[in-house]
Amino acid sequence: MRAMALAPGGNRLEPVERPVPEPGPQEVVVRVAACGVCRTDLHVVDRELPGVPDGIVPGHEIVGRIVALGAEAEGLAVGQRIGIPWLGHTCGRCPYCRSGRENLCDAPGFTGYTRDGGYAEYACADARYAFPLPDAYSDAEAAPLLCAGLIGHRSLVMAGAAEALGIYGFGAAAHIVAQVARAEGRRVHAFTRPGDRAAQDFARQLGADWAGGSDETPPEPLDAAIIFAPVGALVPAALAATRKGATVVCGGIHMSDLPGFAYRLLWGERVLRSVANLTRADAAAFLALAPTVPVRCAVETFRLGEANDALSRLRDGRLTGAAVLLPDAPGG
């Protein structure tokens, strides 16, 4: 099969030929129909996460149809369309797993980071961590739901019952979260790179009550803010934009170092917290919710061999919505 793998010692993907994977006892193999290009993939390729292995195949927003099942895989069938997300495995034994916090597992596996992901024609996954997908979405539209949607919604839940919500970094996750927040009756304030009028217009089209640069002051104090952009300097900026008792949620897996800031920005019982990974319960809840909003994913599609271009576009902020690879596209 064709795949795009991380070149040894480098920060680019290279095309490779690999055998089609064989499923283990509790695994499933899918033919990949679509795979979203997530900022976490960029952190993998740029080696900003610890211990990134040479030759890893990124991609954890996988939509595929099952072609093989392990002997102990249950609840799924050959030919069924499923989604494979970031959380690829948990130990089930550590204190976090035993207390319903498997997103904090001490010995996890992650799709596209510690095990090969979906930048390929086929992918193998633990069947217990894969999910049927809503029929309302095409393959390309469903892909961003599997991380941008899941992590975004977990971030929104962590933000609490905020009426005035700020979202910093208006990319794939933000454009999904904004739709859910508006459906819940919240006022959405979108913060983009300074001067990025296209992103600000996009946010307004999705119902944002206000959109401006991250260096601007919103028209009202925020009850909560979610930071998706991996920029540590946005933390004190977001705190400064909130009212007392507010929560600021850092929704990414990686962020540049936080600068020092005055304690008065945190004082007033403000809360600063991170969101780490997801649970299977998160996935089930959000995939049931998305069609009822209904969430609509804006996607730009690329062939498998164009993965480096898609990542470059994401790195430079030249995408509107989400990028999705289509391995079966002509010339892919």
Contacts in CASP RR format, 6 or more apart in sequence:
PFRMAT RR
TARGET T0000
AUTHOR 0000-0000-0000
METHOD contacts of the structure
MODEL  1
MRAMALAPGGNRLEPVERPVPEPGPQEVVVRVAACGVCRTDLHVVDRELP
GVPDGIVPGHEIVGRIVALGAEAEGLAVGQRIGIPWLGHTCGRCPYCRSG
RENLCDAPGFTGYTRDGGYAEYACADARYAFPLPDAYSDAEAAPLLCAGL
IGHRSLVMAGAAEALGIYGFGAAAHIVAQVARAEGRRVHAFTRPGDRAAQ
DFARQLGADWAGGSDETPPEPLDAAIIFAPVGALVPAALAATRKGATVVC
GGIHMSDLPGFAYRLLWGERVLRSVANLTRADAAAFLALAPTVPVRCAVE
TFRLGEANDALSRLRDGRLTGAAVLLPDAPGG
1 17 0 8 1.000
1 18 0 8 1.000
1 19 0 8 1.000
1 20 0 8 1.000
1 120 0 8 1.000
1 121 0 8 1.000
1 122 0 8 1.000
2 15 0 8 1.000
2 16 0 8 1.000
2 17 0 8 1.000
2 120 0 8 1.000
2 121 0 8 1.000
2 304 0 8 1.000
2 327 0 8 1.000
3 15 0 8 1.000
3 16 0 8 1.000
3 17 0 8 1.000
3 18 0 8 1.000
3 57 0 8 1.000
3 116 0 8 1.000
3 118 0 8 1.000
3 119 0 8 1.000
3 120 0 8 1.000
3 121 0 8 1.000
4 13 0 8 1.000
4 14 0 8 1.000
4 15 0 8 1.000
4 16 0 8 1.000
4 57 0 8 1.000
4 58 0 8 1.000
4 119 0 8 1.000
4 120 0 8 1.000
4 304 0 8 1.000
4 305 0 8 1.000
4 307 0 8 1.000
4 308 0 8 1.000
5 13 0 8 1.000
5 14 0 8 1.000
5 16 0 8 1.000
5 18 0 8 1.000
5 55 0 8 1.000
5 56 0 8 1.000
5 57 0 8 1.000
5 119 0 8 1.000
6 12 0 8 1.000
6 13 0 8 1.000
6 14 0 8 1.000
6 44 0 8 1.000
6 45 0 8 1.000
6 52 0 8 1.000
6 53 0 8 1.000
6 54 0 8 1.000
6 55 0 8 1.000
6 56 0 8 1.000
6 57 0 8 1.000
6 58 0 8 1.000
7 13 0 8 1.000
7 14 0 8 1.000
7 54 0 8 1.000
7 55 0 8 1.000
8 54 0 8 1.000
8 55 0 8 1.000
9 54 0 8 1.000
10 47 0 8 1.000
11 45 0 8 1.000
11 46 0 8 1.000
11 47 0 8 1.000
12 45 0 8 1.000
12 308 0 8 1.000
13 45 0 8 1.000
13 58 0 8 1.000
13 119 0 8 1.000
13 307 0 8 1.000
13 308 0 8 1.000
13 311 0 8 1.000
15 305 0 8 1.000
16 55 0 8 1.000
18 57 0 8 1.000
18 120 0 8 1.000
20 29 0 8 1.000
20 121 0 8 1.000
20 122 0 8 1.000
21 29 0 8 1.000
21 116 0 8 1.000
21 122 0 8 1.000
21 123 0 8 1.000
21 124 0 8 1.000
22 29 0 8 1.000
22 68 0 8 1.000
22 124 0 8 1.000
23 29 0 8 1.000
23 68 0 8 1.000
23 69 0 8 1.000
23 70 0 8 1.000
23 73 0 8 1.000
23 124 0 8 1.000
24 70 0 8 1.000
24 124 0 8 1.000
25 70 0 8 1.000
25 71 0 8 1.000
25 72 0 8 1.000
25 73 0 8 1.000
26 70 0 8 1.000
26 72 0 8 1.000
26 73 0 8 1.000
26 126 0 8 1.000
26 127 0 8 1.000
26 128 0 8 1.000
27 69 0 8 1.000
27 70 0 8 1.000
27 73 0 8 1.000
27 124 0 8 1.000
27 125 0 8 1.000
27 126 0 8 1.000
27 127 0 8 1.000
28 66 0 8 1.000
28 68 0 8 1.000
28 69 0 8 1.000
28 70 0 8 1.000
28 73 0 8 1.000
28 76 0 8 1.000
28 82 0 8 1.000
28 124 0 8 1.000
28 125 0 8 1.000
28 126 0 8 1.000
28 127 0 8 1.000
28 130 0 8 1.000
29 66 0 8 1.000
29 67 0 8 1.000
29 68 0 8 1.000
29 69 0 8 1.000
29 122 0 8 1.000
29 123 0 8 1.000
29 124 0 8 1.000
30 62 0 8 1.000
30 64 0 8 1.000
30 65 0 8 1.000
30 66 0 8 1.000
30 67 0 8 1.000
30 82 0 8 1.000
30 83 0 8 1.000
30 84 0 8 1.000
30 122 0 8 1.000
30 123 0 8 1.000
30 124 0 8 1.000
30 125 0 8 1.000
31 64 0 8 1.000
31 65 0 8 1.000
31 67 0 8 1.000
31 121 0 8 1.000
31 122 0 8 1.000
32 62 0 8 1.000
32 63 0 8 1.000
32 64 0 8 1.000
32 118 0 8 1.000
32 120 0 8 1.000
32 121 0 8 1.000
32 122 0 8 1.000
32 123 0 8 1.000
32 327 0 8 1.000
33 63 0 8 1.000
33 64 0 8 1.000
33 65 0 8 1.000
33 81 0 8 1.000
33 139 0 8 1.000
33 326 0 8 1.000
33 327 0 8 1.000
33 328 0 8 1.000
34 62 0 8 1.000
34 63 0 8 1.000
34 64 0 8 1.000
34 139 0 8 1.000
34 140 0 8 1.000
34 142 0 8 1.000
34 143 0 8 1.000
34 301 0 8 1.000
34 324 0 8 1.000
34 325 0 8 1.000
34 326 0 8 1.000
34 327 0 8 1.000
35 59 0 8 1.000
35 61 0 8 1.000
35 62 0 8 1.000
35 63 0 8 1.000
35 117 0 8 1.000
35 118 0 8 1.000
35 119 0 8 1.000
35 123 0 8 1.000
35 143 0 8 1.000
35 324 0 8 1.000
35 325 0 8 1.000
35 327 0 8 1.000
36 59 0 8 1.000
36 61 0 8 1.000
36 62 0 8 1.000
36 143 0 8 1.000
36 144 0 8 1.000
36 146 0 8 1.000
36 147 0 8 1.000
36 322 0 8 1.000
36 323 0 8 1.000
36 324 0 8 1.000
36 325 0 8 1.000
37 59 0 8 1.000
37 61 0 8 1.000
37 302 0 8 1.000
37 307 0 8 1.000
37 310 0 8 1.000
37 311 0 8 1.000
37 314 0 8 1.000
37 322 0 8 1.000
37 323 0 8 1.000
37 324 0 8 1.000
37 325 0 8 1.000
38 59 0 8 1.000
38 60 0 8 1.000
38 61 0 8 1.000
38 147 0 8 1.000
38 148 0 8 1.000
38 172 0 8 1.000
39 172 0 8 1.000
39 228 0 8 1.000
39 230 0 8 1.000
39 252 0 8 1.000
39 314 0 8 1.000
40 49 0 8 1.000
40 60 0 8 1.000
40 86 0 8 1.000
40 113 0 8 1.000
40 147 0 8 1.000
40 252 0 8 1.000
40 253 0 8 1.000
40 254 0 8 1.000
41 58 0 8 1.000
41 59 0 8 1.000
41 60 0 8 1.000
41 112 0 8 1.000
41 119 0 8 1.000
41 311 0 8 1.000
42 311 0 8 1.000
42 314 0 8 1.000
42 315 0 8 1.000
43 49 0 8 1.000
43 230 0 8 1.000
43 253 0 8 1.000
43 254 0 8 1.000
44 52 0 8 1.000
44 56 0 8 1.000
44 58 0 8 1.000
44 112 0 8 1.000
44 113 0 8 1.000
45 58 0 8 1.000
45 311 0 8 1.000
46 315 0 8 1.000
48 254 0 8 1.000
49 113 0 8 1.000
49 253 0 8 1.000
49 254 0 8 1.000
52 113 0 8 1.000
53 114 0 8 1.000
56 112 0 8 1.000
56 113 0 8 1.000
56 116 0 8 1.000
56 117 0 8 1.000
57 112 0 8 1.000
57 116 0 8 1.000
57 117 0 8 1.000
57 118 0 8 1.000
57 119 0 8 1.000
57 120 0 8 1.000
57 123 0 8 1.000
58 112 0 8 1.000
58 113 0 8 1.000
58 117 0 8 1.000
58 118 0 8 1.000
58 119 0 8 1.000
58 307 0 8 1.000
59 111 0 8 1.000
59 112 0 8 1.000
59 117 0 8 1.000
59 118 0 8 1.000
59 119 0 8 1.000
60 84 0 8 1.000
60 85 0 8 1.000
60 86 0 8 1.000
60 110 0 8 1.000
60 111 0 8 1.000
60 112 0 8 1.000
60 113 0 8 1.000
60 117 0 8 1.000
60 118 0 8 1.000
60 146 0 8 1.000
60 147 0 8 1.000
61 85 0 8 1.000
61 143 0 8 1.000
61 144 0 8 1.000
61 145 0 8 1.000
61 146 0 8 1.000
61 147 0 8 1.000
61 148 0 8 1.000
61 324 0 8 1.000
62 83 0 8 1.000
62 84 0 8 1.000
62 85 0 8 1.000
62 111 0 8 1.000
62 117 0 8 1.000
62 118 0 8 1.000
62 123 0 8 1.000
62 125 0 8 1.000
62 143 0 8 1.000
62 146 0 8 1.000
63 81 0 8 1.000
63 82 0 8 1.000
63 83 0 8 1.000
63 133 0 8 1.000
63 139 0 8 1.000
63 140 0 8 1.000
63 142 0 8 1.000
63 143 0 8 1.000
63 146 0 8 1.000
64 81 0 8 1.000
64 82 0 8 1.000
64 83 0 8 1.000
64 84 0 8 1.000
64 123 0 8 1.000
64 139 0 8 1.000
65 79 0 8 1.000
65 80 0 8 1.000
65 81 0 8 1.000
65 82 0 8 1.000
66 76 0 8 1.000
66 77 0 8 1.000
66 78 0 8 1.000
66 79 0 8 1.000
66 80 0 8 1.000
66 82 0 8 1.000
67 78 0 8 1.000
67 79 0 8 1.000
67 122 0 8 1.000
68 78 0 8 1.000
69 76 0 8 1.000
69 77 0 8 1.000
69 78 0 8 1.000
69 127 0 8 1.000
70 127 0 8 1.000
73 127 0 8 1.000
74 127 0 8 1.000
75 127 0 8 1.000
76 82 0 8 1.000
76 127 0 8 1.000
76 130 0 8 1.000
76 132 0 8 1.000
80 132 0 8 1.000
81 132 0 8 1.000
81 133 0 8 1.000
81 139 0 8 1.000
82 130 0 8 1.000
82 131 0 8 1.000
82 132 0 8 1.000
82 133 0 8 1.000
83 130 0 8 1.000
83 131 0 8 1.000
83 132 0 8 1.000
83 133 0 8 1.000
83 142 0 8 1.000
83 146 0 8 1.000
84 111 0 8 1.000
84 117 0 8 1.000
84 118 0 8 1.000
84 123 0 8 1.000
84 125 0 8 1.000
84 129 0 8 1.000
84 130 0 8 1.000
84 146 0 8 1.000
85 111 0 8 1.000
85 129 0 8 1.000
85 131 0 8 1.000
85 146 0 8 1.000
85 147 0 8 1.000
85 150 0 8 1.000
85 278 0 8 1.000
85 283 0 8 1.000
86 110 0 8 1.000
86 111 0 8 1.000
86 113 0 8 1.000
86 146 0 8 1.000
86 147 0 8 1.000
86 150 0 8 1.000
86 151 0 8 1.000
86 277 0 8 1.000
86 278 0 8 1.000
87 102 0 8 1.000
87 103 0 8 1.000
87 108 0 8 1.000
87 109 0 8 1.000
87 110 0 8 1.000
87 111 0 8 1.000
87 129 0 8 1.000
87 277 0 8 1.000
87 278 0 8 1.000
87 279 0 8 1.000
87 280 0 8 1.000
87 283 0 8 1.000
88 108 0 8 1.000
88 109 0 8 1.000
88 110 0 8 1.000
88 111 0 8 1.000
88 115 0 8 1.000
88 125 0 8 1.000
88 126 0 8 1.000
88 129 0 8 1.000
89 108 0 8 1.000
89 109 0 8 1.000
89 115 0 8 1.000
89 126 0 8 1.000
89 129 0 8 1.000
90 97 0 8 1.000
90 102 0 8 1.000
90 105 0 8 1.000
90 107 0 8 1.000
90 108 0 8 1.000
90 109 0 8 1.000
90 129 0 8 1.000
91 97 0 8 1.000
91 105 0 8 1.000
91 106 0 8 1.000
91 107 0 8 1.000
91 108 0 8 1.000
92 98 0 8 1.000
92 102 0 8 1.000
92 105 0 8 1.000
94 105 0 8 1.000
94 106 0 8 1.000
94 107 0 8 1.000
95 106 0 8 1.000
96 102 0 8 1.000
96 103 0 8 1.000
96 104 0 8 1.000
96 105 0 8 1.000
96 106 0 8 1.000
97 105 0 8 1.000
100 279 0 8 1.000
101 279 0 8 1.000
102 108 0 8 1.000
102 279 0 8 1.000
102 280 0 8 1.000
103 276 0 8 1.000
103 277 0 8 1.000
103 278 0 8 1.000
103 279 0 8 1.000
103 282 0 8 1.000
104 276 0 8 1.000
104 277 0 8 1.000
108 114 0 8 1.000
108 277 0 8 1.000
109 115 0 8 1.000
110 277 0 8 1.000
111 117 0 8 1.000
111 118 0 8 1.000
111 123 0 8 1.000
111 125 0 8 1.000
112 118 0 8 1.000
115 124 0 8 1.000
115 125 0 8 1.000
116 123 0 8 1.000
116 124 0 8 1.000
117 123 0 8 1.000
118 325 0 8 1.000
119 304 0 8 1.000
119 307 0 8 1.000
119 325 0 8 1.000
120 304 0 8 1.000
120 327 0 8 1.000
121 304 0 8 1.000
121 327 0 8 1.000
121 328 0 8 1.000
128 280 0 8 1.000
129 280 0 8 1.000
131 280 0 8 1.000
131 283 0 8 1.000
131 284 0 8 1.000
131 287 0 8 1.000
132 287 0 8 1.000
133 142 0 8 1.000
133 145 0 8 1.000
133 287 0 8 1.000
134 142 0 8 1.000
134 287 0 8 1.000
134 288 0 8 1.000
134 290 0 8 1.000
134 291 0 8 1.000
136 290 0 8 1.000
136 291 0 8 1.000
136 294 0 8 1.000
137 145 0 8 1.000
137 290 0 8 1.000
137 291 0 8 1.000
137 297 0 8 1.000
139 326 0 8 1.000
140 297 0 8 1.000
140 299 0 8 1.000
140 301 0 8 1.000
140 324 0 8 1.000
140 326 0 8 1.000
141 296 0 8 1.000
141 297 0 8 1.000
141 299 0 8 1.000
142 297 0 8 1.000
143 297 0 8 1.000
143 299 0 8 1.000
143 322 0 8 1.000
143 324 0 8 1.000
144 172 0 8 1.000
144 176 0 8 1.000
144 297 0 8 1.000
144 299 0 8 1.000
144 321 0 8 1.000
144 322 0 8 1.000
144 324 0 8 1.000
145 176 0 8 1.000
145 286 0 8 1.000
145 287 0 8 1.000
145 290 0 8 1.000
145 295 0 8 1.000
145 297 0 8 1.000
146 283 0 8 1.000
147 173 0 8 1.000
148 171 0 8 1.000
148 172 0 8 1.000
148 173 0 8 1.000
148 175 0 8 1.000
148 176 0 8 1.000
148 322 0 8 1.000
149 173 0 8 1.000
149 176 0 8 1.000
149 177 0 8 1.000
149 286 0 8 1.000
149 290 0 8 1.000
149 295 0 8 1.000
150 278 0 8 1.000
150 282 0 8 1.000
150 283 0 8 1.000
150 286 0 8 1.000
151 173 0 8 1.000
151 251 0 8 1.000
151 252 0 8 1.000
151 275 0 8 1.000
151 277 0 8 1.000
151 278 0 8 1.000
152 173 0 8 1.000
152 176 0 8 1.000
152 177 0 8 1.000
152 226 0 8 1.000
152 228 0 8 1.000
152 251 0 8 1.000
152 275 0 8 1.000
153 176 0 8 1.000
153 177 0 8 1.000
153 180 0 8 1.000
153 282 0 8 1.000
153 285 0 8 1.000
153 286 0 8 1.000
153 289 0 8 1.000
154 275 0 8 1.000
154 278 0 8 1.000
154 282 0 8 1.000
155 173 0 8 1.000
155 177 0 8 1.000
155 226 0 8 1.000
155 228 0 8 1.000
155 249 0 8 1.000
155 251 0 8 1.000
155 275 0 8 1.000
156 165 0 8 1.000
156 177 0 8 1.000
156 180 0 8 1.000
156 181 0 8 1.000
156 226 0 8 1.000
158 247 0 8 1.000
158 249 0 8 1.000
158 273 0 8 1.000
158 275 0 8 1.000
159 165 0 8 1.000
159 224 0 8 1.000
159 225 0 8 1.000
159 226 0 8 1.000
159 247 0 8 1.000
159 249 0 8 1.000
160 224 0 8 1.000
160 247 0 8 1.000
161 223 0 8 1.000
162 186 0 8 1.000
162 222 0 8 1.000
162 223 0 8 1.000
162 224 0 8 1.000
162 246 0 8 1.000
162 247 0 8 1.000
163 185 0 8 1.000
163 186 0 8 1.000
163 187 0 8 1.000
163 223 0 8 1.000
164 186 0 8 1.000
164 187 0 8 1.000
164 189 0 8 1.000
164 218 0 8 1.000
164 220 0 8 1.000
164 221 0 8 1.000
164 222 0 8 1.000
164 223 0 8 1.000
164 224 0 8 1.000
165 181 0 8 1.000
165 186 0 8 1.000
165 187 0 8 1.000
165 188 0 8 1.000
165 189 0 8 1.000
165 222 0 8 1.000
165 223 0 8 1.000
165 224 0 8 1.000
165 225 0 8 1.000
165 226 0 8 1.000
166 188 0 8 1.000
166 189 0 8 1.000
166 190 0 8 1.000
166 191 0 8 1.000
166 218 0 8 1.000
166 222 0 8 1.000
166 224 0 8 1.000
166 225 0 8 1.000
166 226 0 8 1.000
166 238 0 8 1.000
166 241 0 8 1.000
167 174 0 8 1.000
167 177 0 8 1.000
167 178 0 8 1.000
167 181 0 8 1.000
167 188 0 8 1.000
167 189 0 8 1.000
167 190 0 8 1.000
167 191 0 8 1.000
167 225 0 8 1.000
167 226 0 8 1.000
167 228 0 8 1.000
168 191 0 8 1.000
168 214 0 8 1.000
168 225 0 8 1.000
168 226 0 8 1.000
168 227 0 8 1.000
168 228 0 8 1.000
168 229 0 8 1.000
168 234 0 8 1.000
168 237 0 8 1.000
168 238 0 8 1.000
169 190 0 8 1.000
169 191 0 8 1.000
169 192 0 8 1.000
169 193 0 8 1.000
169 199 0 8 1.000
169 214 0 8 1.000
169 227 0 8 1.000
169 228 0 8 1.000
169 229 0 8 1.000
170 178 0 8 1.000
170 190 0 8 1.000
170 191 0 8 1.000
170 192 0 8 1.000
170 199 0 8 1.000
170 200 0 8 1.000
170 202 0 8 1.000
170 203 0 8 1.000
170 211 0 8 1.000
170 228 0 8 1.000
171 199 0 8 1.000
171 228 0 8 1.000
171 319 0 8 1.000
171 320 0 8 1.000
171 321 0 8 1.000
171 322 0 8 1.000
172 319 0 8 1.000
172 321 0 8 1.000
172 322 0 8 1.000
172 323 0 8 1.000
173 228 0 8 1.000
173 251 0 8 1.000
174 190 0 8 1.000
174 203 0 8 1.000
174 226 0 8 1.000
174 228 0 8 1.000
175 202 0 8 1.000
175 203 0 8 1.000
175 206 0 8 1.000
175 297 0 8 1.000
175 298 0 8 1.000
175 321 0 8 1.000
175 322 0 8 1.000
176 295 0 8 1.000
176 297 0 8 1.000
177 226 0 8 1.000
178 188 0 8 1.000
178 190 0 8 1.000
178 203 0 8 1.000
178 206 0 8 1.000
178 207 0 8 1.000
178 208 0 8 1.000
179 206 0 8 1.000
179 293 0 8 1.000
179 295 0 8 1.000
179 296 0 8 1.000
180 289 0 8 1.000
180 293 0 8 1.000
180 295 0 8 1.000
181 188 0 8 1.000
182 188 0 8 1.000
182 206 0 8 1.000
182 207 0 8 1.000
182 208 0 8 1.000
183 293 0 8 1.000
187 209 0 8 1.000
187 220 0 8 1.000
188 203 0 8 1.000
188 207 0 8 1.000
188 208 0 8 1.000
188 209 0 8 1.000
188 210 0 8 1.000
189 208 0 8 1.000
189 209 0 8 1.000
189 210 0 8 1.000
189 211 0 8 1.000
189 218 0 8 1.000
189 219 0 8 1.000
189 220 0 8 1.000
189 222 0 8 1.000
190 199 0 8 1.000
190 200 0 8 1.000
190 203 0 8 1.000
190 204 0 8 1.000
190 208 0 8 1.000
190 210 0 8 1.000
190 211 0 8 1.000
190 212 0 8 1.000
191 211 0 8 1.000
191 212 0 8 1.000
191 213 0 8 1.000
191 214 0 8 1.000
191 216 0 8 1.000
191 218 0 8 1.000
191 234 0 8 1.000
192 199 0 8 1.000
192 200 0 8 1.000
192 203 0 8 1.000
192 211 0 8 1.000
192 212 0 8 1.000
192 213 0 8 1.000
192 214 0 8 1.000
193 199 0 8 1.000
193 213 0 8 1.000
193 214 0 8 1.000
193 317 0 8 1.000
194 213 0 8 1.000
194 214 0 8 1.000
194 215 0 8 1.000
194 216 0 8 1.000
195 212 0 8 1.000
195 213 0 8 1.000
196 213 0 8 1.000
196 317 0 8 1.000
198 320 0 8 1.000
199 211 0 8 1.000
199 320 0 8 1.000
200 211 0 8 1.000
200 212 0 8 1.000
200 213 0 8 1.000
201 211 0 8 1.000
202 298 0 8 1.000
202 320 0 8 1.000
202 321 0 8 1.000
203 211 0 8 1.000
204 211 0 8 1.000
210 218 0 8 1.000
210 219 0 8 1.000
214 229 0 8 1.000
214 231 0 8 1.000
214 234 0 8 1.000
214 237 0 8 1.000
215 237 0 8 1.000
217 241 0 8 1.000
218 241 0 8 1.000
221 241 0 8 1.000
221 242 0 8 1.000
221 243 0 8 1.000
221 246 0 8 1.000
222 238 0 8 1.000
222 241 0 8 1.000
222 242 0 8 1.000
222 243 0 8 1.000
222 246 0 8 1.000
223 242 0 8 1.000
223 243 0 8 1.000
223 246 0 8 1.000
224 242 0 8 1.000
224 246 0 8 1.000
224 247 0 8 1.000
224 248 0 8 1.000
224 249 0 8 1.000
225 238 0 8 1.000
225 241 0 8 1.000
225 242 0 8 1.000
225 246 0 8 1.000
225 247 0 8 1.000
225 248 0 8 1.000
225 249 0 8 1.000
226 248 0 8 1.000
226 249 0 8 1.000
226 251 0 8 1.000
227 234 0 8 1.000
227 235 0 8 1.000
227 238 0 8 1.000
227 248 0 8 1.000
227 249 0 8 1.000
227 250 0 8 1.000
227 251 0 8 1.000
227 252 0 8 1.000
227 255 0 8 1.000
228 251 0 8 1.000
228 252 0 8 1.000
230 252 0 8 1.000
230 254 0 8 1.000
230 255 0 8 1.000
230 256 0 8 1.000
231 255 0 8 1.000
231 256 0 8 1.000
232 255 0 8 1.000
232 256 0 8 1.000
232 257 0 8 1.000
232 258 0 8 1.000
232 259 0 8 1.000
233 256 0 8 1.000
233 258 0 8 1.000
233 259 0 8 1.000
235 248 0 8 1.000
235 250 0 8 1.000
235 258 0 8 1.000
235 259 0 8 1.000
235 261 0 8 1.000
235 272 0 8 1.000
236 258 0 8 1.000
236 259 0 8 1.000
236 260 0 8 1.000
236 261 0 8 1.000
236 262 0 8 1.000
236 265 0 8 1.000
238 248 0 8 1.000
239 248 0 8 1.000
239 261 0 8 1.000
239 265 0 8 1.000
239 266 0 8 1.000
239 270 0 8 1.000
239 272 0 8 1.000
240 265 0 8 1.000
242 248 0 8 1.000
242 270 0 8 1.000
244 268 0 8 1.000
244 269 0 8 1.000
244 270 0 8 1.000
245 268 0 8 1.000
245 269 0 8 1.000
245 270 0 8 1.000
245 271 0 8 1.000
246 270 0 8 1.000
246 271 0 8 1.000
247 270 0 8 1.000
247 271 0 8 1.000
247 272 0 8 1.000
247 273 0 8 1.000
248 270 0 8 1.000
248 271 0 8 1.000
248 272 0 8 1.000
248 273 0 8 1.000
249 273 0 8 1.000
249 274 0 8 1.000
249 275 0 8 1.000
250 272 0 8 1.000
250 273 0 8 1.000
250 274 0 8 1.000
250 275 0 8 1.000
251 274 0 8 1.000
251 275 0 8 1.000
252 274 0 8 1.000
252 275 0 8 1.000
253 276 0 8 1.000
253 277 0 8 1.000
266 272 0 8 1.000
289 295 0 8 1.000
297 321 0 8 1.000
297 322 0 8 1.000
298 320 0 8 1.000
298 321 0 8 1.000
298 322 0 8 1.000
299 321 0 8 1.000
299 322 0 8 1.000
299 323 0 8 1.000
299 324 0 8 1.000
300 319 0 8 1.000
300 320 0 8 1.000
300 321 0 8 1.000
300 322 0 8 1.000
300 323 0 8 1.000
300 324 0 8 1.000
301 323 0 8 1.000
301 324 0 8 1.000
301 325 0 8 1.000
301 326 0 8 1.000
301 329 0 8 1.000
302 309 0 8 1.000
302 310 0 8 1.000
302 323 0 8 1.000
302 324 0 8 1.000
302 325 0 8 1.000
302 326 0 8 1.000
303 325 0 8 1.000
303 326 0 8 1.000
303 327 0 8 1.000
303 329 0 8 1.000
303 330 0 8 1.000
303 331 0 8 1.000
303 332 0 8 1.000
304 325 0 8 1.000
304 326 0 8 1.000
304 327 0 8 1.000
304 329 0 8 1.000
304 332 0 8 1.000
305 325 0 8 1.000
305 332 0 8 1.000
306 325 0 8 1.000
306 332 0 8 1.000
307 325 0 8 1.000
310 319 0 8 1.000
310 323 0 8 1.000
310 325 0 8 1.000
313 319 0 8 1.000
313 323 0 8 1.000
314 323 0 8 1.000
326 332 0 8 1.000
END
